[in-house]
Amino acid sequence: MPNESESTHPSLAHGRGHEGEMDLKPNRLKLTWLRDICREYCIQTRVQIREPLDQVMKRFEQSPELFGVLLYDGDRFVGPLARATIYTQLAKAFQRDLYLYRPVGLFYEYQATEPAEILSADLSLTEAIERVIERPASRRYDPVVVEFEDGSLCLIDVRDLIGQQCGQLTHAINEVENQRREAYWAARHDRLTGLPNRKYALERLESAQISEQERALLFLDFDRFKLINDSLGHDAGDELLVSIARRMENILAPYESIDLPGVKDTEEAAGPCCSIDSPNARVTPIRLGGDEFLVIVDPIRDHEEPKRIAEALLRTMGEPHLIKQQSVTSTPSIGVTCSSISGADAHTLIRDADTAMYHAKSEGRNCYCVFEAAMHAATARKAEVEVALRGAIQNRELELHYQPIIETDTGRLKGFESLCRWHHEQLGRVTPGEFIPIAEDAGLIDQVGRQCLELAAEQLASWRSQGLVDPNLYISVNVSKRQLLVPDMIDHLERVMANADLPCSSICLEITETALGDNRVPVTPILKKLRRLGYRLFIDDFGTGTSSLTSLHDVPADVLKIDRGFILQMQRDLSYTAIVDAVINLARNLKMTVIAEGIEESAQFMQVQTLGCDAVQGYLFSAPLPADKATALLAEGKTFAPQDMAA
C-alpha cells in the first residue's frame, strides 16, 4: 500500500477514472443506490421490501460505529444519520425511491491494497454491502473519492458533507443524474406521443410481480389506422396517433384515484416506481408501437373495473378526430386480462391481452373481449393460417371459382363472379370467411386481391383464345377498399390487362356498399378514374351498408347487386319485396343494371323477375365452379331458359 504522505489528492474534479490516471488514497468512499440493492434482492427472492432492508441494516449493525450513511434529498446530503433514525430514514427511501434514478443511496468504503483495485473493482451488490467497514476516527475527515455507477470519479472534502451544502458533490451528481434522467426518460417513452413505451411497460409489470395486489392490462389496436395512414399520408397518421394518446390520457384521468384497504394514497397504491419525476400513475396509457396501445391498471379496485375502463374508452375513442382539416374516425378493438387470469409474468400478460384483442376484432371490432384460456387455440390457428397464406401467395396457390351470372329474360350467360378459394396441403380447405379477415389484419389483402385480378384475366384470356366466349362476356373481381387505396393499384391493373390482351370492359370491379359509405377515406375519386379508363364498376351487397343516396349518385357504377339477405326475406316479409322493388327502380333511374344475388329457389327467381331485375346468380343455377368445370359449362354452350329456371 502506498504511503499516505506520498499520496496527493487530485483537485476537485469530475472525470473518468482509470488505473494510473490519478494518485488516489487507498480508502475510498463509494456510492451505491438503494434502488439497486433492493431491486436485485426483491426480484431474485420475490419478497417484500422489509426483508432486503433488514439485510442491509444487519450489515450496519455488525459495525461498532456507523459512518457514511447519507441520504440525498434533491439538493443536499443529509448525514451522517443517527443510529436511531437510520432504519426509519432508509425505509422511507426504499418505499419512495426504490426504482427512481435519483441519488438516494448509501456510502460505504473499504480498505484497498492498491488504488487500482478500487478503480477496476467489479463487485456485485451483495459483495459491495459485505465490504462495508467502519472508518477509523483518525481518518473521519480525510478527503475521499466518490465512484459513480458509470465509473466517473469526484474528489470531495468530507467536511462539506456534515451539516452543510455539498456544493461540489451536488454539482457533480446533478450533472451525472441529469444525463441519466434524460437517457432514462428517452429510453422508456415514445418520442412521438410522449407516452411510456414497451420498455417501460415491461419494467413496470416486472417490478409489480412482488406485489400481492391484482393488476389488469388492456391491449388496444385501432381499426383501419393503416388505411388512414396510407391514404392521408404518414404525417396525418402521426397526428392521429398523438390525438389518440391525448384522448386516452383524458379518458383515464378520472380513474386514477383509488380507495383500497391498507392503501393510504395513490402513490403507495402505485407500488414501486419506474418514472423519474413522479410515482407511477395507477392507470397508465402506453404506446407499444404503430397503432397498438396498452393501459396498465395497478392495482384494480375490483374485477369489473377493467371492463368499465374498456367501455369508457370505447364510448369516446370512436369519436372523430380532426386531422388535416378532415374528420377521421378510428375505433379501438380492446383485449383485457388480469394477473389472476394470466399470472404475474409481464410477457404473458401482454400476450394474453393481445390474444383477447384479436378476438374483439373477429367479433366485429369496436368492442372488447376478456381473455380466456381457450383463446390460445384460436390464436395459434390464426398464426398458422397467416404463415401458410404468405406461402400460398408466394407460390400462387390461391385459385378462383366462377359463379355464373344469368340474364333474367333470356337465360343467357352474361358473365361470372370470381370467388377466391384456397386449399392447403396440410390445413385442407380454408374458407374465405377465415383467411380473408386474416389477410386484412396481416396486411396481405392487397396481395390476395392482385393475385385474384391476375388469375381472372388469365382465365378469361384462355377462354377467349379457345373461342369459348363471346366478346361481351365478363368476369367480375371483388376489390377491397384498402386495395383501391394502394398508390399503384391502377398501374398494376393496367399491366394485368395489357399482359392478357383484354379490353378494360371485360374485367369488372366489385366494391361493397359498406366501403362506399365510409366517408373517412373516400374512394369515389379513384372509382371515377377507373370508370374514365373504361372499367365497369359493380356495387356489391347493396342494402347492407350505410351509403346515402347522394353517395350512390356520385359513384359512377354500372351495376347494383342486391344483397342475398333481402332475397331470403322476401317470401317471409312483404316489406322486403317493397324494398327490393324500390332498389330496382332507383337503379333504373340511375341507369344501372341490377343483379339479384343468392337466388336459391324458383319462387325467389320469379319474384325478382316480376320486379324487373336484369340478372341473377345463385345456387338455383350453379354453385361457384372451379376453372375446369366452368370451362366445361362454356364448352357445352348451355342456356338457362326462363321456363326451366322457374320450374
C-alpha positions as CSV (number, residue, x, y, z in Angstrom):
1,M,0.0,0.0,0.0
2,P,1.4,3.5,-0.9
3,N,2.5,5.7,2.0
4,E,-0.2,8.2,2.8
5,S,2.3,11.0,2.9
6,E,3.4,10.2,-0.6
7,S,-0.1,10.3,-1.9
8,T,-1.5,13.5,-3.3
9,H,-5.1,14.3,-3.9
10,P,-6.3,15.4,-7.3
11,S,-8.0,18.8,-7.5
12,L,-11.7,18.9,-7.1
13,A,-12.9,17.4,-10.4
14,H,-15.3,15.1,-12.1
15,G,-13.8,12.7,-14.5
16,R,-13.4,9.1,-15.7
17,G,-11.0,7.1,-13.5
18,H,-8.6,4.7,-15.0
19,E,-5.6,2.8,-13.5
20,G,-2.6,5.2,-13.2
21,E,-4.6,8.2,-14.1
22,M,-5.0,9.6,-10.5
23,D,-2.9,9.0,-7.4
24,L,-5.7,8.1,-5.1
25,K,-5.7,7.2,-1.4
26,P,-6.4,3.6,-0.7
27,N,-9.5,4.4,1.4
28,R,-12.4,5.3,-0.9
29,L,-16.0,6.3,-0.4
30,K,-18.3,4.7,-3.0
31,L,-21.9,5.5,-3.8
32,T,-24.4,2.7,-4.2
33,W,-28.1,3.2,-5.0
34,L,-30.6,1.8,-2.6
35,R,-32.7,1.1,-5.6
36,D,-30.2,-1.4,-6.9
37,I,-29.7,-3.2,-3.6
38,C,-33.4,-3.7,-3.0
39,R,-34.3,-4.4,-6.6
40,E,-31.8,-7.1,-7.1
41,Y,-32.8,-8.8,-3.8
42,C,-36.5,-8.4,-4.4
43,I,-36.5,-9.7,-8.0
44,Q,-34.4,-12.7,-7.0
45,T,-36.4,-13.7,-4.0
46,R,-39.9,-12.2,-4.7
47,V,-40.2,-10.8,-1.2
48,Q,-41.4,-7.6,0.3
49,I,-39.3,-4.5,0.8
50,R,-38.8,-5.1,4.6
51,E,-36.7,-8.2,4.1
52,P,-33.9,-6.7,1.9
53,L,-33.9,-3.6,4.1
54,D,-33.3,-5.9,7.1
55,Q,-30.4,-7.5,5.3
56,V,-28.8,-4.1,4.6
57,M,-29.4,-3.0,8.2
58,K,-27.9,-6.2,9.5
59,R,-24.6,-5.3,7.8
60,F,-24.5,-1.9,9.5
61,E,-25.4,-3.4,12.9
62,Q,-22.3,-5.5,12.7
63,S,-20.1,-2.4,12.9
64,P,-19.4,-0.9,16.4
65,E,-19.8,2.6,14.9
66,L,-21.6,3.8,11.8
67,F,-20.3,6.3,9.4
68,G,-21.1,7.0,5.7
69,V,-24.9,6.6,5.5
70,L,-26.0,9.7,3.7
71,L,-29.3,10.5,2.1
72,Y,-29.6,13.0,-0.8
73,D,-32.8,14.9,-0.7
74,G,-32.5,16.6,-4.1
75,D,-30.1,19.5,-3.4
76,R,-28.1,18.4,-0.4
77,F,-26.8,15.4,1.5
78,V,-28.2,14.7,5.0
79,G,-26.0,12.9,7.4
80,P,-24.2,11.2,9.0
81,L,-27.5,9.7,10.2
82,A,-28.0,9.0,13.9
83,R,-28.1,5.3,14.5
84,A,-31.6,5.5,16.0
85,T,-33.1,7.1,12.8
86,I,-31.2,5.1,10.2
87,Y,-33.9,2.3,9.8
88,T,-36.7,4.9,9.6
89,Q,-34.9,7.0,7.1
90,L,-33.8,4.1,4.9
91,A,-37.3,2.6,5.0
92,K,-38.7,5.8,3.7
93,A,-36.1,6.0,1.0
94,F,-36.8,2.4,-0.1
95,Q,-40.6,3.0,-0.2
96,R,-40.3,6.3,-2.1
97,D,-37.4,5.9,-4.4
98,L,-36.8,2.2,-4.9
99,Y,-36.9,2.4,-8.7
100,L,-36.1,6.1,-9.2
101,Y,-32.9,7.2,-10.9
102,R,-32.2,9.9,-8.3
103,P,-29.2,9.6,-6.0
104,V,-30.8,8.4,-2.8
105,G,-28.2,6.0,-1.6
106,L,-25.7,4.9,1.0
107,F,-22.0,5.5,1.1
108,Y,-19.6,2.8,2.1
109,E,-15.9,2.4,2.0
110,Y,-13.4,-0.5,2.2
111,Q,-9.7,-0.8,2.6
112,A,-7.9,-1.5,-0.7
113,T,-4.3,-2.7,-1.0
114,E,-3.8,-0.6,-4.2
115,P,-5.6,2.3,-5.8
116,A,-6.0,0.3,-8.9
117,E,-8.1,-2.3,-7.1
118,I,-10.7,0.4,-6.4
119,L,-10.7,1.7,-10.0
120,S,-11.0,-1.7,-11.5
121,A,-13.2,-3.4,-8.9
122,D,-16.2,-5.2,-10.3
123,L,-18.3,-6.1,-7.3
124,S,-21.8,-7.4,-7.1
125,L,-24.2,-5.5,-4.9
126,T,-24.0,-8.3,-2.3
127,E,-20.2,-8.2,-2.3
128,A,-20.3,-4.4,-2.0
129,I,-22.5,-4.5,1.1
130,E,-20.3,-7.2,2.7
131,R,-17.3,-4.9,2.4
132,V,-18.9,-2.0,4.4
133,I,-16.5,-1.3,7.2
134,E,-16.0,1.2,10.0
135,R,-13.9,4.2,9.1
136,P,-11.2,4.9,11.8
137,A,-11.9,8.1,13.8
138,S,-8.5,9.4,12.8
139,R,-9.5,9.3,9.1
140,R,-13.0,10.6,9.5
141,Y,-12.4,13.9,7.8
142,D,-9.9,12.9,5.2
143,P,-10.9,13.7,1.6
144,V,-12.5,10.9,-0.3
145,V,-13.3,9.9,-3.9
146,V,-16.9,9.0,-4.9
147,E,-17.0,6.5,-7.7
148,F,-20.3,6.7,-9.6
149,E,-22.1,3.8,-11.2
150,D,-20.8,4.8,-14.6
151,G,-17.2,4.7,-13.3
152,S,-16.7,8.5,-13.1
153,L,-15.0,9.9,-10.0
154,C,-15.3,13.0,-8.0
155,L,-13.0,14.1,-5.2
156,I,-14.7,15.8,-2.3
157,D,-14.0,17.2,1.2
158,V,-15.9,15.2,3.7
159,R,-16.2,18.2,6.0
160,D,-18.6,19.6,3.4
161,L,-20.9,16.7,3.9
162,I,-21.6,17.3,7.6
163,G,-24.4,19.9,8.1
164,Q,-23.5,22.0,5.0
165,Q,-24.5,22.2,1.4
166,C,-22.4,19.7,-0.6
167,G,-21.6,22.0,-3.5
168,Q,-19.0,20.1,-5.4
169,L,-20.6,16.8,-4.9
170,T,-24.1,18.1,-5.6
171,H,-22.9,19.7,-8.8
172,A,-21.1,16.5,-9.9
173,I,-24.0,14.3,-9.1
174,N,-26.6,16.6,-10.7
175,E,-24.6,16.6,-13.9
176,V,-24.5,12.8,-14.0
177,E,-28.1,12.5,-12.9
178,N,-29.4,15.0,-15.4
179,Q,-27.8,13.0,-18.2
180,R,-29.0,9.7,-16.7
181,R,-32.5,11.2,-16.2
182,E,-32.7,12.3,-19.9
183,A,-31.4,9.0,-21.1
184,Y,-33.7,7.1,-18.8
185,W,-36.8,9.0,-19.9
186,A,-36.0,8.8,-23.6
187,A,-35.4,5.0,-23.4
188,R,-38.8,4.5,-21.7
189,H,-41.0,6.9,-23.6
190,D,-42.4,7.1,-27.1
191,R,-40.9,10.1,-28.9
192,L,-44.0,10.8,-31.0
193,T,-46.7,10.8,-28.3
194,G,-44.7,11.2,-25.1
195,L,-46.4,8.2,-23.6
196,P,-44.4,5.4,-21.9
197,N,-43.3,2.7,-24.3
198,R,-42.8,-1.0,-24.4
199,K,-39.6,-1.0,-22.3
200,Y,-41.4,1.0,-19.6
201,A,-44.4,-1.4,-19.7
202,L,-42.2,-4.5,-19.2
203,E,-40.2,-2.9,-16.4
204,R,-43.4,-1.7,-14.7
205,L,-45.1,-5.1,-15.0
206,E,-42.0,-7.0,-13.9
207,S,-41.5,-4.8,-10.8
208,A,-45.1,-5.3,-9.9
209,Q,-44.6,-9.1,-9.6
210,I,-43.5,-8.8,-6.0
211,S,-46.9,-7.2,-5.1
212,E,-49.8,-9.3,-4.0
213,Q,-52.3,-6.8,-5.4
214,E,-54.1,-7.7,-8.6
215,R,-53.4,-5.7,-11.7
216,A,-55.1,-5.6,-15.1
217,L,-53.9,-4.9,-18.7
218,L,-55.8,-3.6,-21.6
219,F,-54.5,-4.0,-25.2
220,L,-55.8,-1.6,-27.8
221,D,-55.5,-1.8,-31.5
222,F,-57.0,1.0,-33.6
223,D,-59.1,-0.3,-36.5
224,R,-58.4,1.0,-40.0
225,F,-55.4,3.0,-38.9
226,K,-53.2,1.6,-41.7
227,L,-55.9,2.6,-44.3
228,I,-55.9,6.2,-42.9
229,N,-52.2,6.3,-42.8
230,D,-51.8,5.1,-46.4
231,S,-54.5,7.3,-47.8
232,L,-53.9,10.6,-46.0
233,G,-50.1,10.2,-45.5
234,H,-47.8,9.4,-42.7
235,D,-47.9,12.9,-41.3
236,A,-51.6,12.6,-40.8
237,G,-51.1,9.1,-39.3
238,D,-48.7,10.6,-36.7
239,E,-51.1,13.4,-36.0
240,L,-53.8,10.9,-35.4
241,L,-51.6,8.9,-33.0
242,V,-50.9,12.0,-31.0
243,S,-54.6,12.8,-30.8
244,I,-55.4,9.2,-29.7
245,A,-52.8,9.5,-27.0
246,R,-54.1,12.8,-25.6
247,R,-57.7,11.5,-25.7
248,M,-56.7,8.3,-23.8
249,E,-55.0,10.4,-21.1
250,N,-58.2,12.5,-20.7
251,I,-60.4,9.4,-20.5
252,L,-58.2,7.6,-18.0
253,A,-57.5,10.5,-15.7
254,P,-60.8,10.1,-13.6
255,Y,-59.8,6.5,-12.8
256,E,-56.5,7.5,-11.1
257,S,-57.8,7.9,-7.6
258,I,-58.3,4.8,-5.5
259,D,-59.6,3.7,-2.1
260,L,-58.3,0.3,-1.2
261,P,-58.0,-1.2,2.2
262,G,-54.5,-0.7,3.6
263,V,-53.6,1.8,0.8
264,K,-53.2,5.4,2.0
265,D,-52.9,7.2,-1.2
266,T,-52.3,6.9,-5.0
267,E,-48.5,7.0,-4.6
268,E,-48.5,4.0,-2.3
269,A,-51.1,2.2,-4.4
270,A,-48.9,2.5,-7.4
271,G,-46.2,0.3,-6.0
272,P,-42.6,0.6,-6.9
273,C,-41.9,3.4,-9.3
274,C,-40.5,3.4,-12.8
275,S,-40.8,7.1,-13.5
276,I,-38.1,9.6,-12.7
277,D,-40.1,12.6,-11.7
278,S,-43.1,11.1,-10.0
279,P,-44.6,7.8,-8.8
280,N,-46.4,5.7,-11.4
281,A,-50.0,6.5,-12.2
282,R,-52.4,3.8,-11.1
283,V,-53.9,3.8,-14.6
284,T,-51.2,4.3,-17.2
285,P,-51.6,4.6,-21.0
286,I,-48.7,3.2,-23.0
287,R,-47.8,3.1,-26.7
288,L,-46.3,-0.2,-27.8
289,G,-45.7,0.9,-31.4
290,G,-47.7,1.6,-34.6
291,D,-51.4,1.8,-33.6
292,E,-51.1,-0.5,-30.6
293,F,-51.5,0.8,-27.1
294,L,-51.6,-0.6,-23.6
295,V,-53.3,0.5,-20.4
296,I,-51.9,-0.8,-17.1
297,V,-54.3,-0.7,-14.1
298,D,-52.3,-1.4,-11.0
299,P,-53.9,-2.2,-8.6
300,I,-57.5,-2.7,-9.7
301,R,-60.4,-1.7,-7.4
302,D,-62.4,-4.8,-8.3
303,H,-62.7,-7.3,-11.1
304,E,-65.3,-5.2,-13.0
305,E,-63.1,-2.1,-13.2
306,P,-61.1,-3.1,-16.3
307,K,-64.4,-3.7,-18.1
308,R,-65.6,-0.2,-17.0
309,I,-62.4,1.3,-18.3
310,A,-62.7,-0.6,-21.6
311,E,-66.3,0.6,-22.0
312,A,-65.2,4.2,-21.3
313,L,-62.5,4.0,-23.9
314,L,-65.0,2.6,-26.5
315,R,-67.5,5.4,-25.8
316,T,-65.1,8.2,-26.5
317,M,-62.2,6.9,-28.7
318,G,-64.6,6.2,-31.6
319,E,-65.5,9.9,-31.9
320,P,-64.0,11.7,-34.9
321,H,-60.5,13.3,-34.8
322,L,-59.9,16.5,-36.8
323,I,-56.8,15.6,-38.9
324,K,-55.5,17.8,-41.7
325,Q,-58.9,19.6,-41.8
326,Q,-60.7,16.2,-42.2
327,S,-62.9,14.3,-39.8
328,V,-61.2,10.9,-39.3
329,T,-62.5,8.0,-37.1
330,S,-60.5,5.1,-35.9
331,T,-62.2,2.8,-33.3
332,P,-60.4,0.6,-30.9
333,S,-60.6,-3.2,-30.5
334,I,-59.6,-4.0,-26.9
335,G,-58.3,-7.1,-25.2
336,V,-58.5,-7.3,-21.4
337,T,-56.7,-9.6,-18.9
338,C,-55.8,-9.6,-15.2
339,S,-53.0,-11.1,-13.2
340,S,-55.5,-13.5,-11.6
341,I,-56.2,-14.9,-15.1
342,S,-52.8,-14.7,-16.8
343,G,-50.4,-14.7,-13.9
344,A,-47.9,-12.1,-13.0
345,D,-45.4,-12.6,-15.8
346,A,-45.2,-9.4,-17.9
347,H,-44.8,-11.1,-21.3
348,T,-47.7,-13.5,-20.6
349,L,-50.0,-10.6,-19.6
350,I,-49.2,-8.8,-22.8
351,R,-49.6,-11.9,-24.9
352,D,-53.0,-12.8,-23.4
353,A,-54.3,-9.2,-23.7
354,D,-53.2,-9.2,-27.3
355,T,-55.0,-12.5,-27.9
356,A,-58.2,-11.1,-26.4
357,M,-57.8,-8.0,-28.6
358,Y,-57.8,-10.2,-31.8
359,H,-60.9,-11.9,-30.6
360,A,-62.5,-8.5,-30.3
361,K,-61.6,-7.8,-33.9
362,S,-63.1,-11.0,-35.0
363,E,-66.3,-10.2,-33.2
364,G,-66.8,-7.0,-35.3
365,R,-64.3,-4.5,-34.0
366,N,-65.0,-1.5,-31.8
367,C,-65.6,-3.8,-28.8
368,Y,-63.7,-5.5,-26.1
369,C,-63.1,-9.1,-25.1
370,V,-61.8,-10.6,-21.8
371,F,-59.1,-13.2,-22.2
372,E,-60.0,-16.9,-21.7
373,A,-57.6,-19.8,-21.9
374,A,-59.5,-21.3,-24.8
375,M,-58.5,-18.3,-26.9
376,H,-54.9,-19.6,-27.3
377,A,-56.0,-22.4,-29.6
378,A,-57.8,-19.9,-31.9
379,T,-54.7,-17.6,-31.8
380,A,-52.4,-20.5,-32.7
381,R,-54.7,-21.4,-35.6
382,K,-54.7,-17.8,-36.8
383,A,-50.9,-17.7,-36.7
384,E,-50.7,-21.0,-38.6
385,V,-53.1,-19.8,-41.3
386,E,-51.3,-16.5,-41.7
387,V,-47.9,-18.2,-42.2
388,A,-49.5,-20.7,-44.7
389,L,-51.3,-17.8,-46.5
390,R,-48.0,-16.0,-47.0
391,G,-46.6,-19.1,-48.6
392,A,-49.7,-19.6,-50.7
393,I,-49.4,-16.1,-52.1
394,Q,-45.8,-16.5,-52.9
395,N,-46.4,-19.9,-54.6
396,R,-49.6,-18.8,-56.3
397,E,-51.6,-21.5,-54.6
398,L,-54.8,-19.4,-54.5
399,E,-57.4,-20.2,-57.1
400,L,-60.7,-18.8,-58.4
401,H,-64.1,-20.4,-58.6
402,Y,-66.6,-18.9,-61.0
403,Q,-70.3,-18.4,-60.4
404,P,-72.5,-17.8,-63.5
405,I,-74.5,-14.6,-63.8
406,I,-77.6,-15.2,-65.8
407,E,-79.7,-12.7,-67.8
408,T,-83.2,-12.9,-66.4
409,D,-85.3,-12.6,-69.6
410,T,-83.2,-14.8,-71.9
411,G,-81.4,-17.2,-69.5
412,R,-78.2,-16.4,-71.4
413,L,-74.8,-16.5,-69.5
414,K,-73.7,-12.9,-69.1
415,G,-70.6,-13.4,-67.1
416,F,-69.0,-14.9,-64.0
417,E,-68.3,-13.6,-60.5
418,S,-64.9,-14.8,-59.5
419,L,-64.5,-16.0,-55.8
420,C,-61.2,-16.7,-54.2
421,R,-60.7,-20.2,-52.8
422,W,-57.7,-21.9,-51.1
423,H,-56.9,-25.5,-50.4
424,H,-53.7,-26.0,-48.4
425,E,-51.8,-29.3,-48.3
426,Q,-51.7,-29.6,-44.5
427,L,-54.6,-27.3,-43.4
428,G,-57.0,-28.6,-46.0
429,R,-59.7,-26.3,-47.3
430,V,-59.5,-22.9,-45.7
431,T,-62.7,-20.9,-46.1
432,P,-62.7,-17.2,-47.3
433,G,-64.5,-16.4,-44.1
434,E,-61.4,-17.4,-42.2
435,F,-58.5,-16.4,-44.4
436,I,-59.8,-13.1,-45.8
437,P,-60.0,-11.4,-42.3
438,I,-56.6,-12.8,-41.5
439,A,-55.2,-11.3,-44.8
440,E,-56.7,-8.0,-43.8
441,D,-55.2,-8.0,-40.3
442,A,-51.8,-9.1,-41.6
443,G,-51.7,-6.6,-44.4
444,L,-51.9,-9.3,-47.1
445,I,-55.3,-8.3,-48.6
446,D,-53.7,-6.3,-51.4
447,Q,-51.5,-9.2,-52.5
448,V,-54.5,-11.5,-52.4
449,G,-56.5,-9.1,-54.5
450,R,-53.8,-8.6,-57.0
451,Q,-53.4,-12.3,-57.5
452,C,-57.1,-12.7,-58.0
453,L,-57.1,-10.0,-60.7
454,E,-54.2,-11.8,-62.4
455,L,-55.9,-15.2,-62.3
456,A,-59.2,-13.8,-63.6
457,A,-57.6,-12.0,-66.5
458,E,-55.5,-15.1,-67.4
459,Q,-58.6,-17.3,-67.3
460,L,-60.7,-15.0,-69.5
461,A,-57.9,-14.7,-72.0
462,S,-57.6,-18.5,-72.1
463,W,-61.4,-18.9,-72.8
464,R,-61.2,-16.2,-75.5
465,S,-58.2,-18.0,-77.1
466,Q,-60.2,-21.2,-77.2
467,G,-63.3,-19.5,-78.7
468,L,-65.5,-20.4,-75.8
469,V,-66.9,-17.0,-75.0
470,D,-68.2,-14.0,-77.0
471,P,-66.5,-10.6,-76.6
472,N,-69.2,-9.3,-74.2
473,L,-68.7,-12.0,-71.5
474,Y,-67.1,-10.6,-68.4
475,I,-65.6,-11.7,-65.1
476,S,-66.2,-9.6,-62.0
477,V,-63.5,-9.5,-59.3
478,N,-64.0,-8.4,-55.7
479,V,-61.8,-5.4,-54.8
480,S,-61.3,-4.2,-51.2
481,K,-61.2,-0.6,-50.3
482,R,-57.7,-1.0,-49.0
483,Q,-56.6,-2.4,-52.3
484,L,-58.2,0.6,-54.1
485,L,-56.2,3.0,-52.0
486,V,-52.8,1.4,-52.8
487,P,-51.0,4.1,-54.8
488,D,-50.0,1.8,-57.8
489,M,-53.3,-0.1,-57.9
490,I,-54.4,1.3,-61.3
491,D,-50.9,0.8,-62.8
492,H,-51.0,-2.8,-61.7
493,L,-54.4,-3.3,-63.2
494,E,-53.4,-1.8,-66.5
495,R,-50.3,-4.1,-66.6
496,V,-52.5,-7.1,-65.9
497,M,-55.0,-6.2,-68.7
498,A,-52.1,-5.5,-71.2
499,N,-50.4,-8.8,-70.4
500,A,-53.7,-10.7,-71.0
501,D,-54.5,-8.6,-74.1
502,L,-58.0,-7.8,-72.8
503,P,-60.2,-4.8,-73.1
504,C,-60.9,-2.9,-69.9
505,S,-64.6,-3.7,-70.0
506,S,-64.0,-7.4,-69.8
507,I,-62.9,-7.3,-66.1
508,C,-65.4,-5.7,-63.8
509,L,-64.5,-4.5,-60.3
510,E,-66.9,-5.2,-57.4
511,I,-66.7,-2.9,-54.3
512,T,-69.0,-3.3,-51.3
513,E,-71.6,-0.7,-50.4
514,T,-70.0,-0.6,-46.9
515,A,-66.8,0.7,-48.4
516,L,-68.6,3.4,-50.3
517,G,-70.5,4.6,-47.2
518,D,-67.2,5.0,-45.2
519,N,-66.6,8.7,-45.8
520,R,-63.5,8.7,-43.6
521,V,-61.3,7.9,-46.6
522,P,-63.4,8.3,-49.8
523,V,-62.7,6.2,-52.8
524,T,-65.0,8.0,-55.2
525,P,-62.2,9.9,-57.0
526,I,-60.4,6.6,-57.6
527,L,-63.6,4.9,-58.9
528,K,-64.2,7.8,-61.3
529,K,-60.7,7.5,-62.7
530,L,-61.2,3.8,-63.2
531,R,-64.5,4.5,-65.0
532,R,-62.9,7.0,-67.3
533,L,-60.3,4.3,-68.2
534,G,-63.2,2.1,-69.3
535,Y,-63.5,-0.3,-66.4
536,R,-67.0,-1.4,-65.3
537,L,-67.9,-1.0,-61.6
538,F,-70.3,-3.1,-59.6
539,I,-71.7,-2.1,-56.2
540,D,-71.8,-5.3,-54.2
541,D,-74.1,-6.3,-51.3
542,F,-76.3,-3.3,-51.7
543,G,-78.6,-2.8,-48.7
544,T,-76.0,-3.9,-46.1
545,G,-74.1,-0.6,-45.8
546,T,-74.8,2.9,-44.9
547,S,-74.2,4.8,-48.1
548,S,-76.5,7.7,-48.8
549,L,-78.5,8.3,-52.0
550,T,-76.1,11.2,-52.6
551,S,-73.0,9.0,-52.5
552,L,-74.8,6.4,-54.7
553,H,-75.5,9.1,-57.2
554,D,-71.8,10.3,-57.1
555,V,-70.4,6.8,-57.7
556,P,-70.0,6.1,-61.4
557,A,-71.2,2.5,-61.1
558,D,-72.7,0.3,-63.9
559,V,-74.2,-2.5,-61.8
560,L,-76.1,-2.7,-58.5
561,K,-76.1,-6.1,-56.8
562,I,-78.9,-6.6,-54.3
563,D,-77.6,-8.5,-51.2
564,R,-78.9,-12.0,-50.7
565,G,-80.2,-11.2,-47.3
566,F,-83.1,-9.2,-48.9
567,I,-83.8,-12.0,-51.3
568,L,-84.1,-14.6,-48.5
569,Q,-86.6,-12.4,-46.6
570,M,-88.9,-11.5,-49.5
571,Q,-91.1,-14.6,-49.1
572,R,-91.4,-14.1,-45.3
573,D,-92.0,-10.3,-45.2
574,L,-93.7,-8.3,-47.9
575,S,-91.9,-5.2,-46.7
576,Y,-88.7,-6.7,-48.1
577,T,-90.3,-7.1,-51.5
578,A,-91.2,-3.4,-51.4
579,I,-87.5,-2.6,-50.6
580,V,-86.2,-4.7,-53.5
581,D,-88.8,-3.1,-55.8
582,A,-87.6,0.4,-54.7
583,V,-83.9,-0.5,-55.2
584,I,-84.6,-1.8,-58.7
585,N,-86.5,1.4,-59.6
586,L,-83.7,3.5,-58.1
587,A,-81.0,1.7,-60.1
588,R,-83.1,2.0,-63.3
589,N,-83.4,5.8,-62.8
590,L,-79.6,6.0,-62.3
591,K,-79.1,3.9,-65.5
592,M,-77.7,1.0,-63.6
593,T,-78.2,-2.7,-64.3
594,V,-79.5,-4.8,-61.3
595,I,-78.3,-8.2,-60.3
596,A,-80.0,-10.2,-57.6
597,E,-77.6,-12.4,-55.5
598,G,-78.4,-15.6,-53.6
599,I,-81.2,-17.0,-55.7
600,E,-81.7,-20.5,-54.4
601,E,-85.4,-21.2,-55.1
602,S,-87.6,-20.9,-58.2
603,A,-90.1,-18.7,-56.2
604,Q,-87.3,-16.2,-55.5
605,F,-86.4,-16.1,-59.2
606,M,-90.0,-15.5,-60.2
607,Q,-90.3,-12.6,-57.7
608,V,-87.2,-10.7,-58.9
609,Q,-88.1,-11.4,-62.5
610,T,-91.5,-9.9,-61.9
611,L,-90.0,-6.9,-60.3
612,G,-87.8,-6.3,-63.3
613,C,-84.4,-7.4,-62.1
614,D,-81.9,-7.6,-65.1
615,A,-79.8,-10.6,-64.0
616,V,-79.5,-13.2,-61.3
617,Q,-76.9,-15.5,-59.7
618,G,-77.2,-18.2,-57.0
619,Y,-77.2,-21.9,-56.3
620,L,-80.5,-22.3,-58.2
621,F,-78.4,-22.1,-61.4
622,S,-75.0,-23.1,-60.3
623,A,-72.6,-23.1,-57.4
624,P,-69.2,-21.4,-57.9
625,L,-67.3,-23.7,-60.3
626,P,-63.6,-24.4,-60.4
627,A,-61.9,-23.3,-63.6
628,D,-62.1,-26.7,-65.4
629,K,-65.9,-27.1,-64.7
630,A,-66.6,-23.5,-65.7
631,T,-64.7,-24.3,-68.9
632,A,-66.9,-27.4,-69.5
633,L,-70.0,-25.3,-68.9
634,L,-68.9,-22.8,-71.6
635,A,-68.0,-25.6,-74.0
636,E,-71.5,-27.1,-73.5
637,G,-73.0,-23.7,-74.5
638,K,-75.8,-24.2,-72.1
639,T,-78.6,-21.6,-71.9
640,F,-80.7,-21.3,-68.7
641,A,-84.2,-21.0,-70.2
642,P,-86.6,-18.9,-68.1
643,Q,-89.2,-21.7,-68.0
644,D,-86.6,-24.2,-66.8
645,M,-85.5,-21.7,-64.1
646,A,-89.0,-21.2,-62.9
647,A,-89.9,-24.8,-62.9
